Amino acid sequence: MRNWNKVMYFILIYMGVLVSALLLASSQVPRQYRRHVMFWFYLSLPTLLVILVLAFS
């Protein structure tokens, strides 16, 4: 049960940092580059799954 708490806290912190970085980056870059910011955001979501698989193996 203790591992699940750590995993849930990690996911919440990871998503919080990710969304904060997305909002900050998308407000700083010109409109034509926002699609690149969204690409990196969508790329970071599967990265979370990879990190979780590594954590449980």
C-alpha positions as CSV (number, residue, x, y, z in Angstrom):
1,M,0.0,0.0,0.0
2,R,2.9,2.3,0.7
3,N,4.2,2.0,-2.8
4,W,0.9,3.0,-4.3
5,N,1.0,6.2,-2.2
6,K,4.4,7.0,-3.6
7,V,3.3,6.3,-7.1
8,M,0.2,8.5,-6.8
9,Y,2.2,11.4,-5.3
10,F,4.8,11.0,-8.1
11,I,2.0,11.1,-10.8
12,L,0.4,14.2,-9.3
13,I,3.7,16.0,-8.9
14,Y,4.8,15.0,-12.5
15,M,1.5,16.2,-14.0
16,G,1.6,19.4,-12.0
17,V,5.1,20.2,-13.1
18,L,4.2,19.2,-16.7
19,V,1.1,21.4,-16.9
20,S,2.8,24.3,-15.2
21,A,5.7,24.1,-17.7
22,L,3.2,23.8,-20.6
23,L,1.3,26.9,-19.5
24,L,4.5,28.9,-19.0
25,A,6.1,27.8,-22.2
26,S,3.0,28.3,-24.3
27,S,2.6,31.9,-23.0
28,Q,6.2,32.7,-23.7
29,V,6.6,31.4,-27.3
30,P,5.0,33.0,-30.4
31,R,1.9,31.4,-31.8
32,Q,3.7,29.7,-34.7
33,Y,5.8,27.6,-32.2
34,R,3.0,26.5,-29.9
35,R,2.5,23.3,-31.8
36,H,6.1,22.4,-30.9
37,V,5.3,23.0,-27.3
38,M,2.3,20.8,-27.6
39,F,4.4,18.1,-29.3
40,W,6.7,17.9,-26.3
41,F,3.8,17.9,-23.9
42,Y,2.2,15.0,-25.7
43,L,5.6,13.2,-25.8
44,S,6.0,13.6,-22.1
45,L,2.7,11.7,-21.3
46,P,4.0,8.3,-22.6
47,T,7.3,9.0,-20.8
48,L,5.3,8.9,-17.6
49,L,4.2,5.3,-18.4
50,V,7.8,4.3,-19.1
51,I,8.9,5.8,-15.8
52,L,6.2,3.9,-14.0
53,V,7.1,0.6,-15.7
54,L,10.7,1.1,-14.7
55,A,9.7,1.9,-11.1
56,F,7.7,-1.3,-10.8
57,S,10.1,-3.7,-12.4
